Amino acid sequence: MPDLTLTTYDWVPPPPRGYVRDLRVRWALEEGALPYRVASTPFDDRGPAHLAHQPFAQVPWLTDGDLSIFESGAILLHLGGLSAKLMPTEPHGRNEVTEWVFAALNSVEMAGLPWSMSKFMGHPTDTVAWTFVDDFLKLRLKRLEPVLASREWLAGSFSVADILMADVLRVVDGFEGLKDSPACRAYVARATSRPAFAKAHADQMAHFAAADAARRA
Ligand SMILES: N[C@@H](CCC(=O)N[C@@H](CS)C(=O)NCC(=O)O)C(=O)O
């Protein structure tokens, strides 16, 4: 029986709420119907106890008994091993999910994150640097678009790969980055209309709202 505790920050400022990466883990835990607890680590004071679990002083991390796992992709692969609702048990299916997990993080998020950060920071768009970042993302979306137009989910049935890909793409979508990629946009809408996403999102928002209340008290 797994003994799962997800750790996230005790508080974050409003802009990233709804996008903090513990949401990916919450979403997977809800999809897999896996029982779990949520713990907090200080946002303002990231000391040795935090670094012992996450060497970049980030969140999330997950413990399963005496096992501690950081990196959202590694966490979701671990959860995939605990529930066939998150990853098939047969080798071909597992392999396909694993490929798409890495593709979401290492091919799409790698392009989407600098693009979204630049948008968020309001960086000028008449620069060589912006053109590079924008072209890089567009190239990835151009290749992903026909894939997502041809199937409902990345690897057969819904899996942890979809949680990661949809979570990566919805950040881009939030800055109108999918306006020329209708299949990618429809995929994000399809994935985020799942009840487990709604629960994960609401729980993260409630977690940080409770932290606001505690800070005011
Ligand atoms: N590659 C890591 C990235 C983790 C990450 O960027 N976490 C953010 C929250 S979504 C964070 O802790 N940011 C604070 C910081 O980097 O100082 C993962 O996927 O788990």
Ligand as a Chemical Component Dictionary entry (heavy atoms), coordinates in Angstrom:
data_LIG
# 
_chem_comp.id                   LIG 
_chem_comp.type                 NON-POLYMER 
_chem_comp.pdbx_formal_charge   0 
_chem_comp.three_letter_code    LIG 
# 
loop_
_chem_comp_atom.comp_id 
_chem_comp_atom.atom_id 
_chem_comp_atom.alt_atom_id 
_chem_comp_atom.type_symbol 
_chem_comp_atom.charge 
_chem_comp_atom.model_Cartn_x 
_chem_comp_atom.model_Cartn_y 
_chem_comp_atom.model_Cartn_z 
_chem_comp_atom.pdbx_ordinal 
LIG N1  N1  N 0 11.766 20.659 -13.266 1  
LIG C1  C1  C 0 11.094 20.884 -12.012 2  
LIG C2  C2  C 0 10.702 22.351 -11.940 3  
LIG C3  C3  C 0 10.117 22.690 -10.598 4  
LIG C4  C4  C 0 9.714  24.156 -10.548 5  
LIG O1  O1  O 0 10.017 24.958 -11.443 6  
LIG N2  N2  N 0 9.030  24.492 -9.449  7  
LIG C5  C5  C 0 8.626  25.862 -9.250  8  
LIG C6  C6  C 0 7.167  25.917 -8.867  9  
LIG S1  S1  S 0 6.177  25.476 -10.248 10 
LIG C7  C7  C 0 9.428  26.458 -8.114  11 
LIG O2  O2  O 0 9.652  25.803 -7.129  12 
LIG N3  N3  N 0 9.835  27.710 -8.291  13 
LIG C8  C8  C 0 10.571 28.449 -7.333  14 
LIG C9  C9  C 0 12.020 28.579 -7.698  15 
LIG O3  O3  O 0 12.443 28.111 -8.737  16 
LIG O4  O4  O 0 12.731 29.192 -6.884  17 
LIG C10 C10 C 0 9.881  19.958 -11.896 18 
LIG O5  O5  O 0 9.237  19.711 -12.936 19 
LIG O6  O6  O 0 9.559  19.472 -10.797 20 
# 
loop_
_chem_comp_bond.comp_id 
_chem_comp_bond.atom_id_1 
_chem_comp_bond.atom_id_2 
_chem_comp_bond.value_order 
_chem_comp_bond.pdbx_ordinal 
LIG N1  C1  SING 1  
LIG C1  C2  SING 2  
LIG C1  C10 SING 3  
LIG C2  C3  SING 4  
LIG C3  C4  SING 5  
LIG C4  O1  DOUB 6  
LIG C4  N2  SING 7  
LIG N2  C5  SING 8  
LIG C5  C6  SING 9  
LIG C5  C7  SING 10 
LIG C6  S1  SING 11 
LIG C7  O2  DOUB 12 
LIG C7  N3  SING 13 
LIG N3  C8  SING 14 
LIG C8  C9  SING 15 
LIG C9  O3  DOUB 16 
LIG C9  O4  SING 17 
LIG C10 O5  DOUB 18 
LIG C10 O6  SING 19 
# 
